[in-house]
């Protein structure tokens, strides 16, 4: 009788354990979100991402460099934080001190790896592909400079890798990024309406720039989509209700052949963009909205919803990032010091939780 009772109790305990695990699976940590504070003593905030999309604070780690401390979209850039594809290395710009910091990504959080001068003045955006890193410097003589990085996040500058931007002192670069194959770099110039392309040699040295004129005014952020497409947001000189996005292809000739002309969304100041599947999400800072665009098989764009989400009057949404599984979207609210979370449902966004209490100087976010 005792043996049968023990078997029953063990079975019940196993069932309860299985039920409990299943019930709370949505709350277990499945990823991370990283946000740069851009404080005078610059730091990175690390959040655990649960299976249901909610964020839990994990740690704040110093970059050992300086941010600007300026509020309300202080760097006016996309990509001031970059995570290597394998998730092992995080790169962060220090605009105030003209430096770049590398972190090792561990199971327990971030560990400082190294810090190095950015090769210019006021670095605002960084990109990484395997062991290569490039940063774009916005002030002085705007340029890009290359570095190597290893698994310990140790950075070393690549000799003769600095290249000036085509727009010179008027460039006002917003973003730098490797193309998905790692063979080229693209830089968007807000001030000149130029898109700069650079070829990357086998030694990691950039050759260029080869500039071309953007389809819309004030090209800002960009992201890569299906069918070798590039989607670029256009603030259109921040004119009211005039924002747009354009798409381009990636050709072997080193150019960006236009696919879609500027597709307007009747919002203001389209600046940041990310892609999940065949949907491009564009943040409109002036109207505090997020627009959704369909990316067709040929890379062309069509507007789905001009205001798929609203982040609140006066919230000033800036950077955004999608989780690596494409299920959640996270947006920085510059005026309120918050992270707004959304569940992605096709081309729609469902508001989730909001994380508050971040410094108003925040800029730069990546997620996995």
C-alpha positions in Angstrom: 0.0 0.0 0.0 2.9 2.4 0.9 4.6 1.6 -2.4 1.5 2.4 -4.4 1.0 5.6 -2.5 4.6 6.6 -3.1 4.2 6.0 -6.8 1.0 8.0 -6.9 2.7 10.9 -5.1 5.7 10.8 -7.3 3.5 10.8 -10.4 1.5 13.8 -9.0 4.6 15.7 -8.3 5.9 15.1 -11.8 2.7 16.2 -13.3 2.7 19.4 -11.1 6.3 20.1 -12.0 5.6 19.7 -15.7 2.5 21.9 -15.4 4.4 24.6 -13.5 7.2 24.6 -16.1 4.7 24.9 -18.9 2.7 27.6 -17.1 5.7 29.8 -16.5 7.6 29.1 -19.7 6.5 32.5 -21.0 8.3 34.2 -18.2 11.7 32.5 -18.5 14.6 34.5 -19.9 14.9 33.9 -23.7 17.0 36.9 -24.8 18.5 40.2 -23.9 18.1 43.9 -24.6 20.9 46.4 -24.4 20.5 50.2 -24.1 23.2 52.8 -24.1 22.6 55.6 -21.5 24.9 58.2 -23.2 25.5 59.7 -19.7 28.6 61.8 -19.2 30.0 58.6 -17.5 28.6 56.3 -20.3 27.0 53.0 -19.4 25.0 50.2 -20.9 21.8 48.9 -19.3 21.2 45.2 -19.7 17.7 43.6 -19.6 16.7 40.0 -19.6 13.9 39.4 -22.2 11.2 36.8 -21.1 9.4 34.6 -23.5 6.4 36.9 -23.2 8.4 39.9 -24.3 8.6 41.5 -20.8 12.0 43.0 -19.7 13.7 42.6 -16.3 16.7 44.7 -15.4 19.9 42.7 -15.0 22.8 45.1 -14.7 24.4 48.5 -15.6 28.0 48.4 -16.8 30.4 51.2 -17.5 31.9 51.7 -20.9 34.8 53.6 -19.3 34.2 56.3 -21.9 32.1 59.5 -22.0 28.6 60.1 -23.5 27.3 63.6 -24.1 24.6 63.8 -21.4 22.5 65.7 -23.8 18.8 64.8 -23.9 16.2 64.3 -26.7 17.9 62.3 -29.4 21.4 63.5 -28.6 23.3 61.7 -31.3 20.7 61.8 -34.1 21.9 58.4 -35.3 20.9 54.8 -35.7 23.3 52.0 -34.6 25.2 53.5 -31.7 25.1 50.0 -30.2 25.9 46.9 -32.2 25.8 43.2 -31.4 27.8 40.7 -33.3 25.8 38.1 -35.2 27.0 35.3 -32.9 25.9 37.3 -29.9 29.4 37.2 -28.2 30.5 40.8 -28.6 28.7 44.1 -28.0 30.1 47.4 -29.4 29.2 50.8 -28.0 30.2 54.4 -29.1 31.3 57.0 -26.6 30.5 60.2 -28.4 31.8 62.5 -25.7 35.3 61.0 -25.5 35.6 59.9 -29.1 36.0 56.3 -28.2 34.6 52.8 -28.9 34.1 50.2 -26.3 33.9 46.4 -26.7 32.1 44.1 -24.3 32.1 40.3 -24.0 28.6 38.9 -23.7 28.3 36.2 -21.1 25.5 34.2 -19.6 25.5 36.5 -16.6 25.7 39.8 -18.5 28.4 42.0 -20.0 32.1 42.1 -19.2 34.4 44.9 -20.3 36.8 43.9 -23.1 38.6 47.0 -24.3 38.3 50.7 -25.3 39.9 52.5 -28.2 39.9 55.9 -29.9 37.3 56.0 -32.7 39.7 57.5 -35.3 37.8 60.8 -35.4 35.5 63.1 -33.6 32.0 62.3 -32.1 31.4 58.7 -33.1 27.7 58.1 -33.6 27.2 54.7 -35.2 29.1 51.4 -35.3 28.7 48.1 -37.2 30.3 44.7 -36.9 30.7 41.7 -39.2 32.6 38.7 -37.8 36.0 40.1 -36.8 35.6 43.5 -38.5 34.2 46.7 -37.0 33.7 50.1 -38.5 32.6 53.3 -36.9 31.4 56.6 -38.4 32.6 59.9 -36.8 30.2 62.8 -37.3 32.2 65.9 -36.5 35.5 67.5 -37.5 36.2 65.8 -40.9 33.4 63.2 -40.9 35.0 59.8 -41.6 34.8 56.0 -41.1 37.5 54.0 -39.4 38.0 50.3 -39.2 39.0 47.9 -36.4 39.4 44.2 -35.7 37.8 42.6 -32.7 38.2 39.1 -31.2 36.0 37.0 -29.0 37.5 38.7 -25.9 36.2 42.1 -27.3 39.7 43.3 -27.8 39.8 46.1 -30.4 42.7 47.1 -32.6 42.6 49.8 -35.3 43.2 48.7 -38.9 46.0 50.7 -40.5 45.1 53.0 -43.4 41.4 52.3 -42.9 40.1 55.8 -42.3 38.1 57.3 -45.2 36.4 60.7 -45.4 32.7 60.9 -46.3 31.7 62.2 -49.6 29.7 65.1 -48.1 32.6 66.5 -46.1 31.9 68.8 -43.2 28.2 68.9 -44.2 27.6 65.2 -44.2 25.9 64.7 -40.8 26.1 60.9 -41.0 23.3 59.0 -39.3 24.2 55.3 -39.7 27.0 53.0 -40.9 26.3 49.3 -41.6 27.9 46.3 -43.3 25.8 44.7 -46.0 24.6 41.2 -45.1 27.5 39.6 -47.0 30.0 41.8 -45.3 31.6 42.9 -48.5 30.5 46.6 -48.4 29.6 49.4 -46.1 26.7 51.9 -46.4 26.7 55.3 -44.7 23.6 57.6 -44.8 24.3 61.4 -44.8 21.5 63.4 -43.4 23.0 66.8 -44.3 23.8 66.1 -48.0 21.1 63.6 -49.1 23.9 61.2 -50.0 24.4 57.5 -49.5 28.1 56.5 -49.4 29.2 53.0 -50.4 32.5 51.5 -49.6 34.0 48.2 -50.8 35.8 46.1 -48.2 39.1 44.4 -49.2 40.2 41.0 -48.0 42.4 42.8 -45.4 39.3 44.7 -44.1 40.2 48.0 -45.6 37.4 50.2 -47.0 37.7 51.6 -50.5 35.6 54.6 -51.5 33.3 56.3 -51.0 31.1 55.8 -54.1 28.2 58.3 -53.3 24.7 58.4 -54.8 21.8 60.6 -54.1 19.0 59.3 -51.9 15.4 59.2 -53.3 14.2 61.3 -50.5 15.6 64.1 -48.4 17.3 63.5 -45.1 18.1 59.8 -45.4 18.5 58.5 -41.8 18.3 54.9 -40.6 18.2 51.8 -42.8 17.8 48.1 -42.5 18.1 45.1 -44.8 15.1 43.1 -46.0 14.2 40.1 -48.2 15.3 39.8 -51.8 18.5 41.8 -51.2 16.6 44.9 -50.3 17.6 48.0 -48.4 14.9 50.1 -46.7 15.9 53.7 -45.8 13.8 56.1 -43.7 13.6 59.7 -44.9 12.9 62.5 -42.4 12.3 64.9 -45.4 13.8 67.9 -43.6 11.4 67.2 -40.7 8.6 68.9 -42.7 5.2 68.2 -41.1 3.4 65.0 -42.4 6.0 64.6 -45.2 8.0 61.6 -43.9 8.7 58.7 -46.2 10.8 55.5 -46.8 12.5 54.2 -50.0 13.9 50.9 -51.0 17.0 49.9 -53.0 18.6 46.7 -54.2 22.1 45.4 -53.6 23.9 45.0 -56.9 27.3 43.4 -57.7 28.4 46.7 -59.3 28.6 48.3 -55.8 25.7 50.6 -56.4 22.2 50.7 -54.8 19.7 50.5 -57.7 16.5 52.2 -56.6 13.4 50.0 -56.3 10.7 52.2 -54.7 10.6 56.0 -54.8 9.8 57.8 -51.6 6.7 56.2 -50.1 5.0 58.8 -47.9 3.2 57.8 -44.7 1.7 61.2 -43.7 3.8 61.3 -40.5 6.6 63.5 -39.4 10.4 62.8 -39.1 10.7 59.1 -40.2 14.1 58.3 -38.7 14.7 54.8 -37.3 13.8 51.6 -39.1 14.1 47.8 -38.6 12.8 44.8 -40.5 11.1 41.6 -39.4 10.3 39.2 -42.1 8.7 41.2 -45.0 7.6 44.1 -42.8 9.6 47.3 -42.3 8.9 49.2 -39.1 9.7 53.0 -39.2 9.7 55.3 -36.2 8.2 58.8 -36.8 9.7 60.9 -34.1 7.7 64.0 -34.7 4.3 62.3 -34.6 5.2 59.6 -32.0 4.1 56.8 -34.2 5.5 53.6 -35.8 4.5 52.9 -39.4 4.5 49.5 -41.1 5.5 48.9 -44.7 5.2 45.8 -46.8 8.3 44.6 -48.6 7.3 42.8 -51.8 9.3 40.0 -53.4 11.0 42.5 -55.7 12.0 44.7 -52.8 9.3 47.4 -53.5 7.6 49.1 -50.6 3.9 49.8 -49.9 2.4 51.4 -46.8 0.3 49.1 -44.6 -0.4 51.3 -41.6 0.8 54.8 -41.1 0.3 54.5 -37.4 0.6 50.9 -36.4 1.4 52.1 -32.9 1.3 55.4 -31.0 3.9 56.0 -28.2 2.2 58.9 -26.5 2.1 62.7 -26.9 5.5 64.2 -26.3 7.2 60.9 -25.9 9.8 61.5 -28.7 10.4 57.9 -29.9 13.8 57.3 -31.3 15.8 54.0 -31.6 14.1 50.7 -32.0 15.1 47.0 -32.1 13.3 43.8 -32.8 14.0 40.6 -30.9 15.9 37.9 -32.7 12.8 35.7 -33.1 10.9 38.6 -34.7 8.2 38.5 -32.1 8.7 41.7 -30.2 9.7 45.3 -30.9 11.4 47.7 -28.4 11.4 51.5 -28.8 13.3 54.1 -26.8 11.2 57.1 -25.7 13.7 59.9 -25.5 11.5 62.5 -23.8 10.3 60.2 -21.0 13.2 57.9 -20.4 11.4 54.7 -21.2 11.4 51.5 -23.3 8.1 50.7 -24.9 7.5 47.1 -25.7 5.2 45.7 -28.4 4.2 42.3 -29.6 4.5 41.9 -33.4 1.4 40.3 -34.9 1.9 40.2 -38.6 1.9 43.9 -39.7 0.2 45.0 -36.4 1.7 46.0 -33.0 0.2 45.1 -29.6 1.4 47.3 -26.7 2.9 45.4 -23.9 4.8 46.8 -20.8 6.8 50.0 -20.5 10.1 50.2 -18.6 10.6 53.6 -16.9 13.3 55.4 -15.1 16.0 55.5 -17.8 18.1 58.7 -18.3 16.8 61.1 -20.8 20.2 61.1 -22.5 19.6 57.5 -23.7 20.4 56.5 -27.3 21.0 53.2 -29.0 19.3 49.8 -28.5 19.9 46.2 -29.7 18.0 43.0 -28.9 18.4 39.3 -29.2 
